[in-house]
Amino acid sequence: MAAVLGRVFVYGGKGALGSVCVSQFKSHNWWVGSIDMKENENADANILVQSDHSWNEQEQDILNKVKDILKGDKLDGIICVAGGWAGGNAANKDFVKNADLMWKQSVWSSVIAARIAAQHLKEEGFLSLTGAKAALEATPGMIGYGMAKAAVHQLTKSLAAKGSGLPSGSLVASILPISLDTPMNRKWMPDADTSKWTPLEFIAELFWKWAQKQERPENGSLIQLVTEANKTKLINV
């Protein structure tokens, strides 16, 4: 059996981007854990999120399972790509319902990922969170989404600051995509200009470089992923 070269947990490891991240790290002989509502059969370990649990209950359940799985081993990286999208302005009947869903999908997962990092990340390891370029400005047609992603941006800055509780020398950064080239986006937006969509493989490769301590951004970076004519640029906020 090949030696494990590193360890990473992917929060949202069964989603479109999460699955590509799991495959990327597995292809390099890394041990990969997945945290999601469904199992990723390619992962070495799976923790299932109980959607009916409170935030505190999810945290305790996930932290206990991570501890049991790792048995004292430390993580080189934690990648949080959990999230989703829902629209709606203040006049929408589902405004609060959608805002609540966005908070649970993006903020709960990011905060729990930070708790995992505080307990299990190696010094000089990395934690990647997922914000959104749209949330740098007003999002009147999708207020709940914008609020939740803006909270992730603030969390990123706070975790990168001195006294955040994260291990010495660790990197915390957020990717801020516009549109990702996922099967669902292709299904629901068949006429869109996909040359402006960011490939999932590009992002997984970016995380791989960070895991190798290559091309790491400044701690606390919010990195816009801007794709034009099938070429993606990284633009720091």
C-alpha positions as CSV (number, residue, x, y, z in Angstrom):
1,M,0.0,0.0,0.0
2,A,1.4,3.4,-1.0
3,A,2.4,5.7,1.8
4,V,0.0,8.6,2.5
5,L,1.7,11.8,1.3
6,G,-0.7,14.2,3.0
7,R,-4.2,14.6,4.5
8,V,-7.0,16.8,3.6
9,F,-10.7,17.2,4.4
10,V,-13.1,18.5,1.8
11,Y,-16.3,20.0,3.3
12,G,-18.9,19.7,0.6
13,G,-17.0,16.7,-0.8
14,K,-19.9,15.2,-2.8
15,G,-20.8,18.4,-4.7
16,A,-19.6,19.2,-8.2
17,L,-16.5,21.1,-7.1
18,G,-15.9,19.0,-4.0
19,S,-15.9,15.8,-6.0
20,V,-13.3,17.2,-8.3
21,C,-11.2,18.3,-5.3
22,V,-11.4,14.8,-3.8
23,S,-10.3,13.2,-7.1
24,Q,-7.4,15.7,-7.4
25,F,-5.9,14.9,-4.1
26,K,-6.6,11.2,-4.3
27,S,-4.7,11.1,-7.6
28,H,-1.6,12.3,-5.7
29,N,-1.8,9.5,-3.1
30,W,-3.3,11.8,-0.4
31,W,-5.7,10.7,2.2
32,V,-9.0,12.5,1.7
33,G,-12.0,12.8,4.0
34,S,-15.4,14.1,2.8
35,I,-18.0,16.0,4.9
36,D,-21.3,16.3,3.1
37,M,-25.0,15.2,3.3
38,K,-24.1,12.3,0.9
39,E,-21.1,10.0,0.8
40,N,-18.4,10.4,-1.8
41,E,-17.4,6.8,-2.6
42,N,-13.9,8.0,-3.7
43,A,-13.1,9.5,-0.3
44,D,-11.1,7.5,2.4
45,A,-13.6,8.6,5.0
46,N,-17.1,10.1,5.0
47,I,-18.8,12.3,7.6
48,L,-22.5,12.8,6.9
49,V,-24.0,16.2,7.9
50,Q,-27.3,15.9,9.7
51,S,-29.4,18.6,8.1
52,D,-32.0,18.5,10.9
53,H,-29.4,19.2,13.6
54,S,-28.8,22.7,15.1
55,W,-25.6,24.5,14.3
56,N,-24.2,23.4,17.7
57,E,-25.3,19.8,17.2
58,Q,-23.7,19.7,13.7
59,E,-20.4,21.1,15.2
60,Q,-20.2,18.6,18.0
61,D,-21.1,15.7,15.7
62,I,-18.6,16.6,13.0
63,L,-15.8,17.4,15.4
64,N,-16.3,14.1,17.3
65,K,-16.2,12.2,14.1
66,V,-13.1,14.0,12.7
67,K,-11.3,13.3,16.0
68,D,-12.3,9.6,15.8
69,I,-11.2,9.3,12.2
70,L,-7.8,11.1,12.4
71,K,-6.8,9.4,15.7
72,G,-4.2,12.1,16.4
73,D,-3.0,12.7,12.8
74,K,-2.9,16.3,11.6
75,L,-4.4,17.7,8.4
76,D,-2.4,19.5,5.8
77,G,-5.5,21.2,4.5
78,I,-9.2,21.8,4.9
79,I,-11.2,22.8,1.8
80,C,-14.7,24.2,2.4
81,V,-16.6,24.3,-0.9
82,A,-20.0,23.7,0.7
83,G,-22.7,26.1,-0.4
84,G,-25.6,26.7,-2.8
85,W,-27.6,29.4,-4.3
86,A,-31.1,30.9,-3.7
87,G,-32.5,34.2,-4.9
88,G,-35.0,36.6,-3.6
89,N,-35.4,40.3,-2.5
90,A,-37.2,41.5,0.6
91,A,-40.6,41.4,-1.1
92,N,-40.2,37.7,-2.0
93,K,-42.4,35.4,0.2
94,D,-39.4,33.0,0.6
95,F,-37.0,35.8,1.5
96,V,-36.3,34.7,5.1
97,K,-36.5,31.0,4.2
98,N,-33.9,31.4,1.5
99,A,-31.7,33.6,3.6
100,D,-31.8,31.0,6.4
101,L,-30.8,28.3,3.8
102,M,-27.9,30.4,2.5
103,W,-26.7,31.0,6.0
104,K,-26.8,27.2,6.8
105,Q,-25.1,26.2,3.6
106,S,-22.3,28.8,3.5
107,V,-21.8,30.2,7.0
108,W,-22.4,27.1,9.2
109,S,-20.1,25.0,7.1
110,S,-17.3,27.6,7.0
111,V,-17.4,28.2,10.7
112,I,-17.3,24.4,11.4
113,A,-14.4,24.1,9.0
114,A,-12.6,26.8,11.0
115,R,-13.2,24.8,14.2
116,I,-11.7,21.7,12.5
117,A,-8.7,23.8,11.5
118,A,-8.3,25.1,15.0
119,Q,-8.1,21.5,16.4
120,H,-6.6,19.4,13.6
121,L,-4.7,21.6,11.1
122,K,-0.9,21.3,11.0
123,E,1.2,24.5,11.4
124,E,1.6,26.0,7.9
125,G,-1.4,24.1,6.7
126,F,-4.2,25.8,4.8
127,L,-7.9,26.5,5.1
128,S,-9.8,27.5,2.0
129,L,-13.3,29.0,2.2
130,T,-15.7,29.9,-0.6
131,G,-17.1,33.4,-0.9
132,A,-18.5,35.1,-4.0
133,K,-17.4,38.0,-6.2
134,A,-21.0,39.2,-6.3
135,A,-21.0,39.6,-2.5
136,L,-18.4,42.4,-2.8
137,E,-21.2,44.7,-3.8
138,A,-25.0,44.9,-3.3
139,T,-27.0,41.8,-4.3
140,P,-30.6,43.0,-4.3
141,G,-32.0,40.1,-6.3
142,M,-30.3,37.5,-4.0
143,I,-30.0,39.2,-0.6
144,G,-29.6,36.1,1.5
145,Y,-26.9,34.7,-0.8
146,G,-25.0,38.0,-0.7
147,M,-25.3,38.3,3.1
148,A,-24.0,34.8,3.7
149,K,-21.0,35.1,1.3
150,A,-20.1,38.5,2.7
151,A,-20.0,36.8,6.2
152,V,-17.6,34.3,4.8
153,H,-15.3,37.1,3.5
154,Q,-15.3,38.6,7.0
155,L,-14.6,35.2,8.6
156,T,-11.6,34.8,6.3
157,K,-10.1,38.1,7.4
158,S,-10.7,37.4,11.0
159,L,-9.2,33.9,10.9
160,A,-6.1,35.2,9.2
161,A,-5.6,37.8,11.9
162,K,-3.4,37.4,15.0
163,G,-5.2,35.7,17.8
164,S,-7.7,33.9,15.6
165,G,-7.0,30.5,17.2
166,L,-5.6,28.9,14.1
167,P,-2.2,27.1,14.1
168,S,1.0,29.1,13.6
169,G,1.9,29.9,10.0
170,S,-1.4,28.6,8.6
171,L,-3.0,30.1,5.4
172,V,-6.6,31.1,5.3
173,A,-8.0,32.3,1.9
174,S,-11.3,32.5,0.1
175,I,-12.0,32.0,-3.5
176,L,-14.6,34.3,-4.9
177,P,-16.0,32.7,-8.1
178,I,-18.5,34.3,-10.5
179,S,-19.9,31.2,-12.3
180,L,-18.5,27.7,-12.1
181,D,-18.7,25.2,-14.9
182,T,-20.8,22.6,-13.2
183,P,-23.2,20.1,-14.7
184,M,-26.2,21.8,-13.0
185,N,-25.2,25.2,-14.4
186,R,-25.0,23.7,-17.9
187,K,-28.4,22.1,-17.4
188,W,-30.2,25.2,-16.1
189,M,-28.4,27.8,-18.3
190,P,-28.0,26.0,-21.7
191,D,-27.6,29.2,-23.6
192,A,-25.0,30.9,-21.3
193,D,-21.5,31.9,-22.5
194,T,-19.6,29.1,-20.8
195,S,-16.3,30.6,-21.9
196,K,-16.8,32.9,-18.8
197,W,-17.3,30.0,-16.5
198,T,-14.4,28.8,-14.3
199,P,-13.5,25.1,-14.7
200,L,-13.7,23.0,-11.6
201,E,-10.3,21.5,-12.4
202,F,-8.6,24.9,-12.3
203,I,-9.8,25.4,-8.8
204,A,-8.8,21.9,-7.6
205,E,-5.4,22.5,-9.1
206,L,-5.1,25.8,-7.3
207,F,-5.8,24.0,-3.9
208,W,-3.2,21.4,-4.8
209,K,-0.6,24.1,-5.3
210,W,-1.5,25.6,-1.9
211,A,-1.1,22.2,-0.3
212,Q,2.4,22.0,-1.8
213,K,3.1,25.5,-0.4
214,Q,3.4,26.8,-4.0
215,E,1.9,30.1,-5.3
216,R,0.2,30.7,-2.0
217,P,-1.6,34.0,-1.7
218,E,-1.2,36.4,1.2
219,N,-2.9,35.2,4.4
220,G,-6.5,36.5,4.5
221,S,-6.8,36.9,0.7
222,L,-10.1,37.1,-1.0
223,I,-9.3,35.9,-4.5
224,Q,-11.7,36.6,-7.4
225,L,-11.8,34.0,-10.1
226,V,-12.4,35.9,-13.3
227,T,-12.7,33.7,-16.5
228,E,-12.7,35.3,-19.9
229,A,-12.3,33.3,-23.2
230,N,-11.7,30.1,-21.2
231,K,-8.8,31.6,-19.4
232,T,-9.0,32.2,-15.6
233,K,-7.2,35.0,-13.7
234,L,-6.8,35.3,-10.0
235,I,-7.5,38.9,-8.8
236,N,-7.0,39.7,-5.2
237,V,-9.6,42.0,-3.7
